[in-house]
Amino acid sequence: MTSEGGLSFAPEPLLTDYHSLCPGFDFGVATQYAQNSNIPEMMQAIFYAMVVNDVAELGLTSRLSIECMMWAIQKLD
């Protein structure tokens, strides 16, 4: 990701206990996809999209909240 000034920022690392938050997340698959797409931030986007999906499936939040979270994930580019 490049800022307007031309500086490059590395994506934030995932939480150390990411697996307890999202057991279905496969770190290896997400890492490979991020490398293949040349988008390092893709790994985090996949993780957070999966978390939002799990929250939605469990009925833990409203549809509006889910739509806001997905909008924020899409804006990560």
Contact map, one row per residue, 1 for C-alpha under 8 A:
11100001110000000000000000000000000000101000000000000000000000000000000000001
11111111100000000000000000000000000000000000000000000000000000000000000000000
11111111100000000000000000000000000000000000000000000000000000000000000000000
01111110000000000000000000000000000000000000000000000000000000000000000000000
01111110000000000000000000000000000000000000000000000000000000000000000000000
01111111000000000000000000000000000000000000000000000000000000000000000000000
01111111100000000000000000000000000000000000000000000000000000000000000000000
11100111110000000000000000000000000000000000000000000000000000000000000000000
11100011111000000000000000000000000000000000000000000000000000000000000000000
10000001111100000000000000000000000000011000000000000000000000000000000000000
00000000111110000000000000000000000000011001000000000000000000000000000000000
00000000011111000000000000000000000000000001000000000000000000000000000000000
00000000001111100000000000000000000000000001000000000000000000000000000000000
00000000000111110100000000000000000000000001000000000000000000000000000000000
00000000000011111100000000000000000000000000000000000000000000000000000000000
00000000000001111100000000000000000000000000000000000000000000000000000000000
00000000000000111111100000000000000000000000000000000000000000000000000000000
00000000000001111111111000000000000000000000000000000000000000000000000000000
00000000000000001111111110000000000000000000000000000000000000000000000000000
00000000000000001111111000000000000000000000000000000000000000000000000000000
00000000000000001111111000000000000000000000000000100000000000000000000000000
00000000000000000111111110000000000000000000001001100100000000000000000000000
00000000000000000111111110000000000000000000000000000000000000000000000000000
00000000000000000010011111000000000000000000000001000000000000000000000000000
00000000000000000010011111100100000000000000001001000000000000000000000000000
00000000000000000000000111111100000000000000000000000000000000000000000000000
00000000000000000000000011111110000000000010000000000000000000000000000000000
00000000000000000000000001111111000000000000000000000000000000000000000000000
00000000000000000000000001111111100000000000000000000000000000000000000000000
00000000000000000000000011111111110000000110010000000000000000000000000000000
00000000000000000000000000111111111000000010000000000000000000000000000000000
00000000000000000000000000011111111100000000000000000000000000000000000000000
00000000000000000000000000001111111110000110000000000000000000000000000000000
00000000000000000000000000000111111111111110000000000000000000000000000000000
00000000000000000000000000000011111111110000000000000000000000000000000000000
00000000000000000000000000000001111111100000000000000000000000000000000000000
00000000000000000000000000000000111111100000000000000000000000000000000000000
00000000000000000000000000000000011111110000000000000000000000000000000000000
10000000000000000000000000000000011111111100000000000000000000000000000000000
00000000011000000000000000000000011001111110000000000000000000000000000000000
10000000011000000000000000000000010000111111100000000000000000000000000000010
00000000000000000000000000000100110000111111110000000000000000000000000000000
00000000000000000000000000100110110000011111111000000000000000000000000000000
00000000001111000000000000000000000000001111111100000000000000000000000000000
00000000000000000000000000000000000000001111111110000000000000000000000010010
00000000000000000000000000000100000000000111111111000000000000000000000000000
00000000000000000000010010000000000000000011111111100000000000000000000000000
00000000000000000000000000000000000000000001111111110000000000000000000010000
00000000000000000000000000000000000000000000111111111000000000000000010010000
00000000000000000000010110000000000000000000011111111100000000000000000000000
00000000000000000000110000000000000000000000001111111110000000000000000000000
00000000000000000000000000000000000000000000000111111111000000000100110000000
00000000000000000000000000000000000000000000000011111111100000000000000000000
00000000000000000000010000000000000000000000000001111111110000000000000000000
00000000000000000000000000000000000000000000000000111111111110000000000000000
00000000000000000000000000000000000000000000000000011111111111100100000000000
00000000000000000000000000000000000000000000000000001111111100000000000000000
00000000000000000000000000000000000000000000000000000111111100000000000000000
00000000000000000000000000000000000000000000000000000011111111000000000000000
00000000000000000000000000000000000000000000000000000011111111000000000000000
00000000000000000000000000000000000000000000000000000011001111101100000000000
00000000000000000000000000000000000000000000000000000001001111111100000000000
00000000000000000000000000000000000000000000000000000001000011111110000000000
00000000000000000000000000000000000000000000000000000000000001111111000000000
00000000000000000000000000000000000000000000000000000000000011111111100000000
00000000000000000000000000000000000000000000000000010001000011111111110000000
00000000000000000000000000000000000000000000000000000000000000111111111000000
00000000000000000000000000000000000000000000000000000000000000011111111100000
00000000000000000000000000000000000000000000000000010000000000001111111110000
00000000000000000000000000000000000000000000000010010000000000000111111111000
00000000000000000000000000000000000000000000000000000000000000000011111111100
00000000000000000000000000000000000000000000000000000000000000000001111111110
00000000000000000000000000000000000000000000100110000000000000000000111111110
00000000000000000000000000000000000000000000000000000000000000000000011111111
00000000000000000000000000000000000000000000000000000000000000000000001111111
00000000000000000000000000000000000000001000100000000000000000000000000111111
10000000000000000000000000000000000000000000000000000000000000000000000001111
